[in-house]
């Protein structure tokens, strides 16, 4: 984001023609990993013609964390949206729904995430009308000028209209790939959604004026987990006060005084299916960036179960509207590798 907004002194991974364009449109396709893009090139005849690079997302490789890193240009250790479910003041915050459940008080999104977004430039944001004014939108989009769409055609209309109105930068977001994969897995419905995204990009290219840069990226990839969910053993449950995170990057919070025992037992129990790390080990490894503030440290658990195989770890307190077939959050290449694609009209 700092590079696209022209506020970074670091070398850019973009070609010069991107910055010579009169407008830049950044389209984020939620859930389209590099591996999935490469495996399905035939479904993307338009997008496959773009210049392409492999880049990595952040840890955990999950929507709330990665989208906030995209808009702030900061790693999770600084912006503090460190997962799907985050402990805060004795409660667990669902960061996407911005809910702590049971009508409990929710944190102020402007205070929970303090990093500026889009370099305080307040660009045009084109996203689903369902997201307008939500707590998470306030946290990762702040006071950007929001235009809400109800369908794919309206997304195209709003992006084209924004460029016609001389917007120098437009941020657009589409979550259909992620939603479809979660519910149906890598089936015909998923492949159909990929094709519809390519047609949407084709429509953008045909309707945008000359000399507009279109950059396409994603927040994470996915793996199929289905019902391969692992439950904590009874001995480990006795050492756990609560859980946070998500199935493929599960944080265990130890009962007071049991941190070392929990770490050792978890490593012995789950060494074949996960990278098991203490909080200190995750920070020392730089998973959340070079800086992890004290506030952010308090939002992490004591032991991280980071799935290495195509499995997830259950948490009875985590409620889903349906069984998720694909999941993400871990450090595998399928989840961490995302595409960075660009062209100029």
Buried (B, 14 or more C-beta within 10 A) or exposed (E): BBBBBEEEEEEBEBEEEBEEBEBBBBBBBBBBBBBBBBEBEEBBEBBBEBBBBEEBBBBBBBBBBBBBBBBBBBBBBBBBBBBBBBBBEEBBBBBBBBBBEEEEEBBEBEEBBBBBBBBEBEBBBBBBEEBEEBBBBBBBBBEBEBBBBEEBEBBBBBBBBBBEEEBBBBBBBBBBBBEBBBBBBBEEEBBEBBBBBBBBBBBBBEBBEEEBBBBBBBBBBBBBBBEBBBEBEEEBEEBBEBBBBBBBBBBBBBBEEBBEBBBBBBBEBBEEBBBBBBBEBBBEEEBBBEEBBEEBBEBBBBBBBBBBBBBBBEBEEBEEEEEBBBBBBBBBEBBBBBBBBBBBB
